[in-house]
Amino acid sequence: MTVRLVLTAVDNWDTLDGYAAAQNMPYLWDLTLDRFCNFVWYMMCRNADPKEVEKMRAKLWVPPPKSAAPIPANSPWSAENESRAFSAVKAMVKG
């Protein structure tokens, strides 16, 4: 997730840095990593349709292909969260 947000920032640096400068924010690389990622996420979502935001969120959490890295527990793709989501859909279908 963090890598994808940083790559998005690099690809859109002029827009992000320009907005930050116009808002009198500190230089983006001076932000802590979590604040930097939150800023990038905010800029990605601020004018987006809520359905598009959810699509972006899902794409953000998809593990890299052939990744040996463990899936974070708070990811929607963790086994527990997938099971929980499946159970919720199942309950909705059954009524």
HUGI-V886248 format. One record per residue. N is the residue number from 1. SS is DSSP state (h for helix, s for strand, l for the rest). PHI is phi in degrees with one decimal (* if undefined). Layout:
N;SS;PHI
N;SS;PHI
This chain:
1;l;*
2;h;-61.7
3;h;-61.0
4;h;-63.4
5;h;-66.3
6;h;-65.6
7;h;-63.4
8;h;-62.0
9;h;-61.8
10;h;-61.5
11;h;-66.6
12;l;-123.2
13;h;-56.9
14;h;-60.7
15;h;-69.5
16;h;-65.3
17;h;-67.5
18;h;-63.0
19;h;-63.3
20;h;-60.2
21;h;-64.5
22;h;-65.2
23;l;-92.7
24;l;59.7
25;l;-81.9
26;l;-65.8
27;l;-55.0
28;h;-57.8
29;h;-71.0
30;h;-84.8
31;l;-73.1
32;l;-66.9
33;h;-58.9
34;h;-65.6
35;h;-67.6
36;h;-60.9
37;h;-63.7
38;h;-62.8
39;h;-64.1
40;h;-61.5
41;h;-60.7
42;h;-57.8
43;h;-65.4
44;h;-68.2
45;h;-102.3
46;l;-59.0
47;l;-116.7
48;l;-86.7
49;l;-66.4
50;h;-53.3
51;h;-66.6
52;h;-68.4
53;h;-61.1
54;h;-65.2
55;h;-64.7
56;h;-63.6
57;h;-61.7
58;h;-62.8
59;h;-64.7
60;h;-62.9
61;h;-92.8
62;l;-64.7
63;l;-63.0
64;l;-59.6
65;l;-57.8
66;l;52.9
67;l;-80.9
68;l;-92.4
69;l;-70.1
70;l;-67.2
71;l;-80.2
72;l;-60.5
73;l;-61.2
74;l;-87.9
75;l;-75.0
76;l;-64.2
77;l;-95.0
78;l;-67.7
79;h;-57.2
80;h;-64.6
81;h;-70.7
82;h;-63.1
83;h;-63.0
84;h;-62.0
85;h;-64.9
86;h;-62.0
87;h;-63.1
88;h;-65.3
89;h;-64.9
90;h;-58.5
91;h;-66.1
92;h;-66.3
93;h;-67.0
94;h;-70.6
95;l;90.2
